[in-house]
Amino acid sequence: THDRSDPGKQRTAIEVTDWLFRSGAGRITGQVACEFFNALTRSAHLRVAPARAADLAIWLLVSWDSLQVTPEVSAYAIGASVTWGLSVWDAQLLVAAREHGIGLVLSEDFEHRRRYGDVTVLDPFAPDFDLRELAAFAG
């Protein structure tokens, strides 16, 4: 939502994030909050001050339901990373979602509409993404 280099992508990010927050359907992991902080402070075109980026990342963690990553989730993610051909961090995100009964993950880092076990990934920036699809999935 803070990347102004692509106004269309920024608009989509704001729309999706706003819907997730208002509907109460949004969830986050500590890993995602840390990646968000890193992107805000390390990206050349974002240039968010570290203190402001920290405030935003912490706000996400306290304002959204945060999924706990247990040792069991991490252990399963290691195996799943081999099975699915993903980084262990990407696999951990998917396994954490599954373990918490969440069947949908939004990410531009995965193939749009791909299923990993019981979890489907939607890329909110894919040309055919429609917020109504997200709303229907969230039920």
WOTAZI-V164668 format. One record per backbone hydrogen bond with DSSP energy under -0.5 kcal/mol. CO is the residue of the C=O (numbers start at 1). NH is the residue of the N-H. E is the energy in kcal/mol with one decimal. If there is no record, write none. Layout:
BEGIN
co = {CO	CO}
nh = {NH	NH}
e = {E	E}
END
This chain:
BEGIN
co = {2	3	6	7	8	9	10	11	12	13	14	15	16	17	18	19	20	20	20	26	28	29	30	31	32	33	34	35	36	37	38	39	40	43	43	49	50	51	52	53	54	55	56	57	58	59	60	65	65	67	68	70	71	72	73	74	75	76	77	78	79	80	81	81	87	88	89	90	91	92	93	94	95	96	97	97	98	101	103	105	105	107	111	114	116	119	120	121	122	122	123	126	130	130	131	132	133	134	135}
nh = {4	6	10	11	12	13	14	15	16	17	18	19	20	21	22	23	24	25	26	65	67	33	34	35	36	37	38	39	40	41	42	43	48	46	47	53	54	55	56	57	58	59	60	61	62	63	64	28	67	30	70	74	75	76	77	78	79	80	81	82	83	84	85	86	91	92	93	94	95	96	97	98	99	100	100	102	101	103	120	107	122	110	114	121	119	116	105	113	107	124	126	129	133	134	135	136	137	138	139}
e = {-0.9	-0.5	-2.6	-2.4	-2.1	-2.7	-2.5	-2.6	-2.9	-2.5	-2.6	-2.2	-2.7	-2.4	-2.9	-2.6	-1.0	-0.8	-1.6	-0.8	-3.3	-2.0	-2.4	-2.5	-2.5	-2.4	-2.6	-2.6	-2.4	-2.0	-2.2	-1.7	-1.8	-0.7	-1.7	-2.8	-2.6	-2.0	-2.3	-2.6	-2.6	-2.3	-2.0	-1.8	-2.0	-2.3	-1.9	-2.1	-0.5	-0.6	-0.8	-2.3	-2.5	-2.5	-2.4	-1.8	-1.4	-2.7	-2.3	-1.0	-2.3	-3.3	-1.0	-1.3	-2.5	-2.3	-1.7	-1.8	-2.8	-2.6	-2.0	-2.4	-2.9	-1.3	-0.6	-3.0	-1.9	-0.6	-2.8	-0.5	-2.5	-0.5	-1.8	-2.5	-2.0	-3.4	-2.5	-2.3	-2.2	-0.8	-2.1	-2.0	-1.6	-1.1	-2.5	-2.4	-2.0	-2.5	-1.2}
END
